């Protein structure tokens, strides 16, 4: 631990940086309580909780939120299974094309969403599958798998190979070794990867736009609301939901991976 | 009385890794109840041998028998052999008790019996009352003991130890050596111990095999390997030795066949001391003096080469330079192959 405290100039710079990052969030939060319904003036003329009750009655908002939660849950579930299997395969045995597969798995997160989106849309069109809930899920899974895969591969690399050997040495077959040794070791990595995947899926716009049919997820609903001046603060209320729903898992995931480091 | 089957038997075993032969056509046997060490520098094939016995690796050719049963292709979980790993390989998410009881849990041993045996095992390695601790809360020496208890609880035919004391500091290592030996006497299980520390191998083993480049240079009881090294490699690797050949050999024994002689077998005297009738002698010049506390090591120049001589520091008069006479018994000369 450094004993000297940082110089004042550095403190100001850090404060400024954080302010720049987080000021917009406070603005969003603030206007969820404003009494104006179309224009945002600063400071707000008055504060009210009315928009929360308006939001509660908006069916379209709730449908969008439910859809987003469903998509995120299913995409995360898929990612957990496929990402883990891929990670174990890549980690365990060197096989022909292993590096290539590892690279191909990571690519979707590096590719711009718009490319993934267009690619998926043309591919889905080509096969004649109708756009639906499931096409959105598949679209999201492309980048959710990466997040899980990355977390699991990193954890596997830190797990000593000798632990797996020790387990087999003590009489455990491969399945028992997976259940008693590998899986418990991966648990927090899976949780962290899963939560990150969930948060990524939950606020995804671009890939969703290309893979959805008539459905609109919450982020898309918010975008569509911005062009309508009516009941503007309802959008802010929705944004507050999004912030809470994505922030909590990320915070939790962060905490969990930290606990792991310290033991 | 029927002859006891060997605990482990290697018959022409070869393990090839790409261009390198880690184990090169090895044949040897380890008897039941023996404390057998595989000694050699890193990369000499001793750890590969251990992994072949444990089943983590399979030989390219040859046969490995455990108590007479062919085992070369059996997976680790179908061999009655357990291992103490170099890094201990304790399961970090389990308590000490769960670690030690792991193999009993897999065998579906009833909980009460399991508990009792885990307690007994922890007593044996002097870790009574540590059941509930996590491996991260233990010191290096304690982890070592947990690893030992975990590997012994199954009462394996053979216990494999892969440089288990390497990570411990000197004092702790010496203490653990004594304990290992005592535990082995008590449980009467065959121990196969991999080490690169020749002193450790000499101290602990009933017999040891000296490895070099995938082959065994010599197998024997410690005193035999130390006193009568078979090859220049053994003479050099096990303890300190003078390996003499060429002109110096010609000058000392009248033949240029190479031989070894241990530095402590050579006595240094002044030139006036009479040489006993059946001893050999030579005159040389002190070149270097290395004070080691308990003894002093000299490098003495002779015609055609050097000899290293170690003298116990029993008197305070340590010669520092000048001409000296070296005396040794003929029997201490080991011809090398």
Interface residues (C-beta under 8 A of the other chain):
Chain A: X160 X162 X163 X165 X166 X167 X168 X169 X170 X171 X172 X173 X176 X180 X181 X184 X185 X263
Chain B: X54 X55 X56 X75 X76 X77 X81 X82 X83 X85 X86 X87 X89 X90 X91 X92 X93 X102 X103 X106 X107 X134 X136 X150 X151 X154
